[in-house]
C-alpha cells in the first residue's frame, strides 16, 4: 500500500488526533480482562511522544447506542494506558465540545489525552459531518492506527479525514496493510486459505475473490453445511443459509473451472443437540442423520487439512472449524491451529485474520507462532474480499504528501 505513514510526518509540537482500537473486554468489576489491543497501539504512541507530539486519542468501547452509559467509559483504558506507557493520560469527559477542548488545552508535551467513548454520540456511527468537524478540532494532524475499524465509514475513521491536509497510517495500520497486501500480491506458493465460522454469508465474498488467487480453500465450521446443501447432501439440523445455496453452487462451479480447489470436510462430528454434553458421533458427510447437527470436523478431515496446511507456502486463516467454545467440539480448530503453527515454524508465511481464530490461537498458546495475527477480523475479511476499506481510503497517498 502507498499510504502516508506516521513516520513521514513532522510531529514536533503538534497535536496528533489518532484513532486507535481500544474496544477491550471489561468485566463487571470494571477491570480489563485482555489488554492486547492497548498494547498493539503502544509503538505508534511511543513514536509520537518521542517526536515531541501531543497524542489526542480517539476510540470506541462497546455499543452504547449513541448514549452516555458509565459502564462503557474509557476510564479503565486510560488507567491501563498510563501504566503501560509510564506517562500521564488525561481522560476528557467527552470526545467533542468544551470538555474535549479544555482537556487538550491543559495537556503538556510528554502527556497524552484520551477522548471519551466516541459511541456516546450517534454521530460517530452515522458519520455525521458536523460531529466529524468537532472531532477534528482536537488535532492538527490525523493518524489512523485502528485497522479493526477501518472497514467502517464512521466519523472517526472516514469523515474526520476531510478536515486535515495530512492523514497518515499508524505503525499498526501500516503493518496490517503490508502483511495483507503481500498475501494478495506476493504470496509464496502454494497459497492455502482456511475459512470457517458459523455462517457463509460473512465469507462468501472472500471465497469468491480468492478463486484464481489461491491453490486451495479449506472450508470448515457451520458454513460448510451450506456448501453441502448446494451439492445436494442431507445435512440434518445443521446450520444452513438457504438464501445463499444457489450462489454457493455457482461459486463451486466457478472454482472447478479455475486453478483453485475448494475442499470440504470428508467427515464431521454430529450431535443430537447444541450442548456441551450432547450425544455425539463421527460420521462421513454423506451419513448425517435427520435431527442431528454438525458441530466440528472429523478425524479424516483433520488429517487431510493438516497435510495440506503443512505443504503450504502461504496461509490465511479466518474462522474456527467447529464450536470451539465447547471442549467437545474444539478438536478440529485446535488441530488446525497446531498445523498452521507447525507450517510457520517450517517456513510458511501465515496470517490469521482476527476474531475467533485469534481466540483459538490464544487458548492453544500459539499466537506467537504465527507470522502475523491481525487485529481486525471484519476488516481483514473485507480486505481479502478485494474491497476498499473506508478508513484506509481516507488516508493520504504517500507520494507528494510530506511537508518539510
Steps between C-alpha positions, in 0.01 A plus 500: 500500500623853425338690783672774695659364817521664840876462457486747210351783708655801670357440847691727739268726698188387312172365631449163331143373493539124490231236458582183694302186572465479876182293486625264768304257721417641843337291773220597739754629750638745243826311443650444155526125438710519181718802417634366167349784298646762732844345475470489122474880492804570716760512222322784320426688821864475609611627160273804542625569852865461402448745212362766735137473389189508716294188426124561519350153490155399374337160547166331546413242764207265465165601359344768721265595216574871488430548871727572796520178699757491785573129452643587157732776622861487386622578854644148554680532166652834600630347823649199324655711225667725757636192675640348181660822372607646832349831387209708621179444305229764521150358447266761352142486624382510138652449158378833361403844628626701796607199707720367221644844418582575862668165562708526183593859581623409849717207391874544472766346280582147615141437610205351315132580469238230465164626381194332650314227311419608143183294497343705777401710197276364224695717255796261517341198334285723278815673370331832572696786333450741790615242754807428284576873488481521880735204538749658262523810719718304746786436257730650241594170337292183470630145545295183475647202682173308542499236228223318685257781415640590156212326324250737665417837344466675836573860594831414669622271220376673185315828553767665714767458230340770285614761755874425479765552234696204635331173590748224576501133589634410843762227539243233577279601208802505270607154611150360442482646149848376414436145623159463335610662175790254481252212522311615194794635299810298590398167658740211532351199323301299566257746659240336725203683653313352797151637556260398771246645738127467533370672188604505137348849460801661666750309287341446158654813346841398631474154346382654174794744491753229582393279211787520253735651761554205733569136434255369757224619733433276801145543628389419855256608766127549460550665162594162350141380521373761257757361256374147566141607442608657170646161405172326581612330823285438806621718789249417774446791739833663414515874437416589139449841341234405250505834317864445405480140380466592131781756523727245664420247227607752233820572692583129526463468124715809442775352718492177297582702190791680668834411659341512846376192683221540756543218752219399734504269802486125435363426845347697786412473866121509531294549817136455592483847652703821527650427839832415660362172635304400189525152355750510217655279237733523204349429157579553134334811358282273290359337815364793702173388658178696523478690831877505550726801441863534400710681760862418408714343229592132532824301523546442126447868430743603772769277346432622147488868595814471715691344209385772261595774746838336560587523131393865464730794432238758599205454736203723576264380775175656615234311693487189721433149372224438752339624819840538664355674806380154606782257575301217347514670160836680512725223370491608136578864570786407734644265239492770232664748739782252567537427129528869412757551779707202380490618140612846608789351695601317183507819294144574389367857511184495714237763570209441737213740449368606835191392695444143610811371323716725717311384809565140401872572458504665840336202667755271338790730598604533136445868421875566501553218249324683214662744256227759547188500716264767371326739738199523271273205433239676288753738347735221396213309340385802299859566393538140386168532316660775291295781648627851567494580872360849576754558776787421264354681202483819710876504562735719293707344226869482583634677190504879524329513837788565736549858616856599592 
